[in-house]
Amino acid sequence: MAQNETPELTLRLRWWNRAKEFTGTTRGRITVVGLVLAVTLTFDYNLAQRHGFFDLNVYHGAINYWVHGGGSLYDFLSPQTTYGFTYPPFAALVMLPMALLAFNPTIWLSCIACVVATVALVQILVDPLVRRQGWVRWYAVLLVTAFAVAFEPLRETFLFGQVNIYLVLLVAVDLLVLMRRGSRFTGVGIGLATAIKLTPAVFLIYLLVTKRWKAAIVGSVTAAVATVVAAAIAPSASRVFWTDALWNTDRIGSVAFISNQSLNGAIARLNPGNPSTAAWLASVVVVMVIWAFRVRKAVAAGDEATGFALTGVLGCLISPITWVHHLVWVGPAVLLLLDHALAARTKRRRNWLLAFLICSFVLLCSRLVWAFSDNFGSPITWPFASAYVWMSLILLFFTPIKEPAAVPIQGPLEVETEPQFREIDREFAGLLDDERAPAAVRTEPVAFVEGQPTRVAREHP
């Protein structure tokens, strides 16, 4: 035992070292993932509201009513509700396999697909961090996924049987996999997601704002072709959607409902009887200007992941309706805070970012807004009723952008010094040359080649 160590400190260090050794084994890693998953599932079991896969039931009922019942796709309403199919006809074509299955097998397939899509999305998002930190890939992916189980928007997506996680994955593959590889198919995922549900069209705006013209064209053409194909296969449904169902806001519920965590929802809760459209549009313009500035900066720095995450946050803020389960689009921004924290250059910045990560994650797991579902109009309760909106705004404004990659410098690096030190610098450089280099070789000052410091040698006569 060291002279300054107390028995308690020695025991604590011993247990810490044993824990590190244990988590360094496959058995230990599986145990850690299992424990975290047990905690998050217990949390969900006690806190989550059971929805009976309501949205999935609407999809399944509408598809079967259309295919087997001979009715109009958009005439179907879930029993004793005003909710019906609200997506474009192309989404119905994608969901056609539901017509071959009873509802219970459809639930099982939905649950499995949601888990697979979540793991795949986490894999894409944490891959750069895993590479940089040298972590065990499967362990990092499963551990992050286990924590994500407690994330309320993901939990709601799972329990509603919603489609948003698949759309997030489609766009992530487009921007974070195909874009990085320079694939000519970049934009296809965004186009398909837009044809399934219109809100991912915000990523087409993202491509235009950041001047990726080719990808924007590919995405727009993909969305248009998918829409035309749907119109050719289901002309009646397409006509009803584009001329009636799209504009019928009664089909989606009250804008002021507590689950609507968009800017429009927050403003509507100020005056549910007569919400201000002008105030909503003005707020949309402001956040889009700030978003455009930030994503252009992110892309200029080569930080595509942050551009993707900020655009997902923007989509939730500016959409007329953003139910809590739609906030899965905010998840990538929360997760990227971990990446930024571990890449921070100072301990103070790292601690600040970790605190930001913990606060945002805890809030978006908490179901806080639901405590004000019946009382959101007073000046005291209104801010709490829209807490997820404020967190989305904070993420949009303050999610860090990585520093630009260093540009290789052609030739020796010259550093300007004060005149009185220049002679000393030359003498010191000469001393180093005499001591470290062969007589026939002298080294130039450090140059940067492909972002790495390199000494460039040359022969002297």
C-alpha positions in Angstrom: 0.0 0.0 0.0 1.3 3.4 -1.0 2.2 5.8 1.8 -0.7 8.2 1.1 -3.4 5.5 0.4 -6.0 4.7 3.0 -7.4 1.2 3.3 -10.7 2.4 1.9 -9.0 3.9 -1.2 -7.0 0.7 -1.7 -10.1 -1.4 -1.6 -11.9 0.9 -4.0 -9.1 0.8 -6.5 -8.9 -3.0 -6.2 -12.6 -3.3 -7.0 -12.3 -0.8 -9.9 -9.4 -2.8 -11.4 -11.3 -6.0 -11.1 -14.4 -4.4 -12.7 -12.2 -3.2 -15.6 -10.7 -6.7 -16.1 -14.2 -8.2 -16.0 -15.6 -5.9 -18.6 -12.6 -6.6 -20.8 -13.9 -10.1 -21.3 -16.7 -11.3 -23.5 -18.6 -12.6 -20.6 -18.2 -9.3 -18.7 -19.5 -7.3 -21.7 -22.5 -9.5 -22.2 -23.2 -9.1 -18.5 -23.0 -5.3 -18.6 -25.3 -5.2 -21.7 -27.8 -7.5 -20.0 -27.8 -5.5 -16.8 -28.4 -2.2 -18.7 -31.1 -3.8 -20.7 -32.8 -5.2 -17.6 -32.8 -1.7 -16.0 -34.2 0.0 -19.1 -36.9 -2.7 -19.7 -37.9 -2.4 -16.1 -38.1 1.4 -16.5 -40.3 1.0 -19.6 -42.5 -1.6 -18.0 -43.3 0.7 -15.1 -43.5 4.0 -17.0 -44.7 3.2 -20.5 -48.2 3.6 -21.7 -49.5 0.6 -23.6 -50.9 1.6 -27.0 -51.9 -1.8 -28.3 -49.9 -1.2 -31.5 -52.6 1.4 -32.4 -50.9 2.8 -35.5 -50.0 -0.6 -36.8 -53.6 -1.6 -36.3 -54.6 1.4 -38.5 -52.1 0.4 -41.2 -53.2 -3.2 -41.1 -56.9 -2.4 -41.1 -56.6 0.1 -43.9 -54.6 -2.2 -46.2 -57.0 -5.1 -45.7 -60.0 -2.9 -46.1 -58.5 -1.6 -49.4 -57.3 -5.0 -50.7 -59.9 -7.5 -49.4 -62.9 -5.2 -48.6 -62.9 -3.3 -51.9 -63.1 0.0 -50.1 -61.2 3.2 -50.6 -57.8 3.3 -48.8 -58.6 6.7 -47.2 -62.2 5.9 -46.2 -61.1 3.4 -43.6 -61.2 4.7 -40.0 -60.1 2.7 -37.0 -63.2 1.6 -35.0 -64.6 4.3 -32.6 -61.9 6.8 -33.7 -61.3 9.5 -36.4 -57.9 8.0 -37.3 -57.3 6.6 -40.7 -54.5 6.0 -43.2 -52.6 9.4 -43.6 -49.6 8.4 -45.7 -49.2 8.7 -49.5 -50.3 5.7 -51.6 -46.7 4.6 -52.1 -46.6 3.8 -48.4 -49.6 1.6 -48.9 -47.8 -0.3 -51.6 -44.9 -0.9 -49.3 -47.2 -2.2 -46.7 -49.1 -4.5 -49.0 -47.6 -7.7 -47.4 -49.9 -6.9 -44.4 -52.8 -8.1 -46.5 -51.3 -11.6 -46.3 -51.0 -11.7 -42.5 -53.3 -11.7 -39.5 -52.8 -8.9 -37.0 -50.8 -10.9 -34.4 -48.1 -12.1 -36.8 -47.9 -8.5 -38.1 -47.2 -7.3 -34.6 -44.4 -9.8 -34.2 -42.8 -8.8 -37.5 -43.1 -5.1 -36.6 -41.4 -5.7 -33.3 -38.5 -7.6 -34.8 -38.1 -5.1 -37.6 -38.1 -2.2 -35.2 -35.3 -3.8 -33.1 -33.2 -4.7 -36.2 -33.6 -1.1 -37.6 -32.6 0.4 -34.3 -29.5 -1.7 -34.0 -28.6 -0.9 -37.6 -29.0 2.8 -37.0 -27.0 2.7 -33.8 -24.3 0.8 -35.7 -24.1 3.6 -38.4 -24.0 6.4 -35.8 -21.4 5.0 -33.4 -19.1 3.5 -36.1 -16.8 6.6 -36.3 -16.6 6.7 -32.5 -15.8 3.0 -32.3 -13.0 3.3 -34.8 -11.5 6.3 -33.1 -11.7 4.9 -29.6 -10.7 1.4 -30.6 -13.8 -0.1 -28.9 -15.2 -3.6 -29.5 -17.8 -2.9 -32.1 -20.6 -5.3 -31.1 -20.3 -4.3 -27.4 -20.6 -0.6 -28.1 -23.5 -1.1 -30.5 -25.5 -3.3 -28.1 -24.7 -1.2 -25.1 -25.9 2.0 -26.8 -29.0 0.1 -28.0 -29.7 -1.1 -24.5 -29.7 2.5 -23.2 -31.8 3.6 -26.2 -34.6 1.2 -25.0 -35.5 3.9 -22.4 -35.7 6.7 -25.0 -39.4 7.7 -25.0 -39.7 8.4 -28.7 -38.2 5.0 -29.5 -40.4 3.3 -26.9 -43.5 5.0 -28.3 -42.5 4.0 -31.9 -42.2 0.4 -30.8 -45.5 0.3 -28.9 -47.5 2.2 -31.6 -46.0 0.0 -34.4 -44.9 3.2 -36.1 -42.7 3.6 -39.2 -40.5 6.5 -38.4 -37.4 4.4 -37.3 -37.3 2.8 -40.8 -37.3 6.3 -42.4 -34.5 7.5 -40.1 -32.5 4.4 -41.1 -33.1 5.0 -44.9 -31.9 8.6 -44.6 -28.9 7.6 -42.4 -27.8 5.0 -44.9 -28.1 7.7 -47.6 -26.1 10.4 -45.9 -23.7 8.5 -43.6 -22.9 5.5 -45.7 -23.5 6.2 -49.4 -22.5 9.8 -49.3 -19.2 9.0 -47.6 -18.5 6.4 -50.3 -19.3 8.9 -53.0 -22.0 6.5 -54.4 -24.0 7.7 -57.3 -27.1 6.3 -55.6 -26.9 8.9 -52.8 -30.3 10.4 -52.5 -32.3 7.3 -53.3 -33.0 6.6 -49.6 -34.2 10.2 -49.0 -36.4 9.9 -52.1 -38.0 6.7 -50.9 -38.5 8.0 -47.4 -40.2 11.1 -48.8 -42.5 9.0 -51.0 -43.5 7.0 -47.9 -44.1 9.9 -45.7 -43.7 13.5 -46.8 -41.8 14.9 -43.8 -38.3 13.5 -44.8 -38.5 16.0 -47.8 -36.7 18.3 -45.4 -33.5 16.3 -46.3 -34.0 17.3 -49.9 -33.9 20.9 -48.7 -30.7 20.0 -46.7 -29.0 18.7 -49.9 -29.9 21.9 -51.7 -28.8 24.2 -48.9 -25.5 22.4 -48.7 -25.1 22.4 -52.6 -25.1 18.6 -53.2 -26.9 19.1 -56.4 -26.6 15.6 -57.8 -27.8 13.9 -54.6 -30.7 16.4 -54.5 -31.7 15.5 -58.0 -31.4 11.8 -57.4 -33.6 12.1 -54.3 -36.2 14.3 -56.0 -36.4 12.0 -59.0 -36.7 8.9 -56.8 -39.6 10.5 -54.8 -41.3 11.5 -58.0 -40.9 8.1 -59.7 -42.2 6.3 -56.6 -45.2 8.7 -56.5 -45.9 8.2 -60.2 -45.7 4.4 -59.9 -48.1 4.5 -57.0 -50.5 6.7 -59.0 -50.3 4.2 -61.9 -51.1 1.3 -59.7 -53.6 3.0 -57.4 -55.0 6.0 -59.4 -58.1 6.4 -57.2 -56.2 6.4 -53.9 -53.6 8.8 -55.3 -56.3 11.2 -56.4 -58.0 11.1 -53.0 -54.8 11.6 -51.1 -53.4 14.6 -53.1 -56.7 16.4 -53.4 -58.4 15.6 -50.1 -56.8 13.4 -47.4 -53.5 15.4 -47.4 -55.4 18.6 -46.5 -57.9 17.1 -44.1 -56.3 18.0 -40.7 -59.2 16.4 -38.8 -57.8 13.0 -39.6 -54.7 13.5 -37.5 -56.1 15.0 -34.3 -55.9 18.3 -32.4 -52.8 20.4 -33.0 -52.8 21.5 -29.3 -52.7 17.9 -28.0 -49.8 17.5 -25.6 -48.2 14.8 -27.8 -47.6 17.4 -30.6 -44.1 18.6 -29.6 -43.5 20.8 -32.6 -43.3 24.6 -32.7 -46.8 24.6 -34.0 -48.0 22.5 -31.0 -46.3 24.8 -28.5 -47.8 27.9 -30.1 -51.3 26.2 -30.3 -51.2 25.4 -26.6 -51.1 29.1 -25.9 -54.5 29.5 -27.4 -56.0 26.1 -28.4 -59.2 27.7 -29.7 -57.5 30.0 -32.1 -53.8 29.1 -32.6 -51.7 31.7 -34.4 -50.6 30.5 -37.8 -48.6 33.7 -38.3 -46.6 33.1 -35.1 -45.9 29.5 -36.2 -44.7 30.5 -39.7 -42.5 33.2 -38.2 -40.9 30.8 -35.8 -40.3 28.3 -38.7 -38.5 31.0 -40.7 -36.2 31.8 -37.8 -35.2 28.3 -37.0 -34.7 27.4 -40.7 -32.3 30.4 -41.1 -30.3 29.2 -38.0 -30.4 25.6 -39.2 -29.2 26.6 -42.7 -26.2 28.4 -41.3 -25.3 25.5 -39.0 -25.6 22.7 -41.5 -23.6 24.6 -44.1 -20.9 25.0 -41.5 -21.1 21.3 -40.6 -20.8 20.1 -44.2 -17.9 22.5 -44.8 -16.1 20.9 -41.9 -16.8 17.4 -43.2 -19.2 16.7 -40.4 -22.0 15.0 -42.3 -23.3 13.2 -39.1 -24.1 16.5 -37.4 -25.7 17.9 -40.6 -27.9 14.8 -40.7 -28.8 15.1 -37.0 -29.6 18.8 -37.1 -31.8 18.3 -40.1 -33.7 15.6 -38.2 -34.3 18.0 -35.3 -35.4 20.7 -37.7 -38.0 18.4 -39.3 -39.5 17.8 -35.9 -39.6 21.5 -35.1 -41.2 22.8 -38.3 -43.7 20.0 -39.0 -47.3 21.0 -38.2 -47.6 17.8 -36.2 -44.8 16.1 -34.4 -46.1 13.4 -32.1 -43.7 12.2 -29.4 -42.9 9.0 -31.4 -41.8 11.3 -34.3 -38.9 12.5 -32.1 -36.9 9.4 -33.0 -35.5 11.9 -35.5 -34.0 13.8 -32.5 -32.2 10.6 -31.3 -29.1 11.0 -33.5 -28.4 14.5 -32.2 -28.5 13.2 -28.6 -26.2 10.3 -29.4 -23.7 12.5 -31.2 -23.2 14.4 -28.0 -21.3 11.4 -26.8 -19.1 11.5 -29.9 -18.4 15.2 -29.4 -17.7 14.8 -25.7 -15.1 12.1 -26.2 -13.5 14.2 -28.9 -13.3 17.3 -26.7 -9.9 18.8 -26.3 -10.4 20.0 -22.7 -11.8 18.3 -19.6 -14.1 21.3 -19.0 -15.6 21.0 -22.5 -15.9 17.2 -22.2 -17.8 17.5 -18.8 -20.1 20.2 -20.3 -21.0 18.0 -23.2 -21.5 14.9 -21.0 -23.8 16.9 -18.8 -25.7 18.1 -22.0 -26.0 14.5 -23.1 -27.3 13.3 -19.7 -29.8 16.1 -19.4 -31.2 15.7 -22.9 -31.4 11.9 -22.6 -33.1 11.9 -19.2 -35.6 14.5 -20.3 -36.5 12.6 -23.4 -37.0 9.4 -21.4 -39.1 11.0 -18.7 -42.6 11.4 -20.1 -42.6 14.8 -18.4 -44.9 16.5 -20.9 -47.7 14.1 -20.2 -48.0 15.4 -16.6 -49.5 18.5 -18.1 -51.8 16.9 -20.7 -54.9 18.4 -19.0 -53.4 21.7 -17.9 -51.1 23.3 -20.3 -52.5 26.8 -20.9 -51.4 28.7 -17.8 -48.1 30.7 -17.9 -46.6 28.3 -15.3 -47.5 25.0 -16.9 -47.1 26.0 -20.6 -43.3 25.8 -20.7 -43.3 22.3 -19.1 -46.0 21.1 -21.5 -43.7 21.8 -24.4 -40.4 20.7 -22.8 -39.5 18.5 -25.7 -39.8 21.4 -28.1 -37.3 23.5 -26.0 -34.9 20.5 -25.9 -35.1 20.2 -29.7 -34.4 23.9 -30.0 -31.4 23.6 -27.6 -30.1 20.6 -29.7 -30.5 22.6 -32.9 -28.7 25.6 -31.6 -25.9 24.1 -29.4 -25.1 20.6 -30.8 -21.4 21.0 -31.5 -19.9 20.9 -35.0 -16.6 19.1 -35.4 -13.5 21.2 -36.3 -12.6 21.2 -40.0 -10.1 18.6 -41.0 -6.6 20.0 -41.3 -5.6 21.0 -44.8 -2.2 19.6 -45.9 0.5 22.3 -46.1 2.7 22.2 -49.1 6.3 22.9 -48.1 7.8 23.6 -44.7 5.7 25.0 -41.9 6.9 28.5 -41.0 5.9 30.1 -37.7 6.2 33.8 -37.2 8.2 34.7 -34.0 9.2 37.8 -32.3 12.3 39.5 -33.8 14.4 39.1 -30.6 13.9 35.3 -30.7 14.5 34.6 -34.4 18.3 34.3 -34.0 17.9 32.0 -31.0 15.5 29.8 -33.1 18.0 29.5 -35.9 20.8 28.5 -33.6 18.6 25.9 -31.8 17.5 24.5 -35.2 21.1 24.2 -36.3 22.0 22.4 -33.0 19.2 19.9 -33.6 20.4 19.3 -37.1 24.0 18.7 -36.0 22.9 16.2 -33.2 20.1 14.3 -34.9 20.8 14.2 -38.6 23.7 12.6 -40.6 26.3 15.0 -41.8 25.1 14.9 -45.4 21.4 15.4 -44.5 19.6 18.2 -42.8 16.0 18.3 -41.8 13.5 20.9 -42.7 10.9 22.2 -40.2 7.8 20.0 -39.8 5.4 19.9 -42.8 2.0 18.3 -42.8 1.4 15.6 -45.3 -2.1 14.1 -45.5 -2.9 15.7 -42.2 0.1 14.1 -40.4 3.2 15.9 -39.1 6.2 14.7 -41.3 9.8 15.8 -41.3 11.0 16.4 -44.9 14.6 15.5 -45.5 16.9 16.9 -48.2 20.5 16.4 -49.1 22.9 19.3 -48.9 26.0 19.6 -51.1 
